[in-house]
Amino acid sequence: ELGEGTTRKWVGLKLEGRLPAREGAEVFSGAEKIGTVTSGGFSPTLGAPIAMAYVASDHSAPGTPLEVE
């Protein structure tokens, strides 16, 4: 039921390093696959790669550490 929320959420990611995440890359929390990148690129304002991804709702809180393949 929609009143209970959704199983996944669309979130923004700021990535460490210089490599951007690409559409279709898998998102992990530890060894568990919890989502998929929908788009990615480089943010000149942040000076870092960024991405958008659908992830499991229980891993969508701001500041949650995640890994992108």
Helices and strands as residue ranges (DSSP letters): G 2-4, E 8-14, E 26-29, E 32-43, E 48-56, G 57-59, E 67-68
